Amino acid sequence: MRFRPPDWPLPRPNAIHHIVEDFLTDWTAPNAHILPLRRFLENCLSTDLRNFFAESCFLFAFTHQKLPPSCQQGYVRMQGLVGSQELRRNAVQAGLLQDYT
């Protein structure tokens, strides 16, 4: 990028995300591709791109000035995940929610 002439038609990028280009690459690998891409986009957009449960969005609404996009699109518009016992149990086992029972 730094060797491009000044009249190059594309603007110089502020950030670059490099990925592996291989036919054998597993593009769905969470730690190898999805997480670095999400962190790069979060850094570029200055926002949190994770998905949250309604309980977490409720807490964000009272403790933060800016809600993550998933809370803005789902929880605030009442389109969040429909809870179930299995979903809550999995969230408690993963350490995402506290067990109040």
NORWOBEL-V860720 format. One line per field, one symbol per residue. ss: DSSP state (2 for helix, 1 for strand, 0 for the rest). A space follows every 50 residues. Layout:
ss->???
This chain:
ss->00000000000000000000000000000222222222222222200000 00022222222220000022222220000000002222222220000000 0
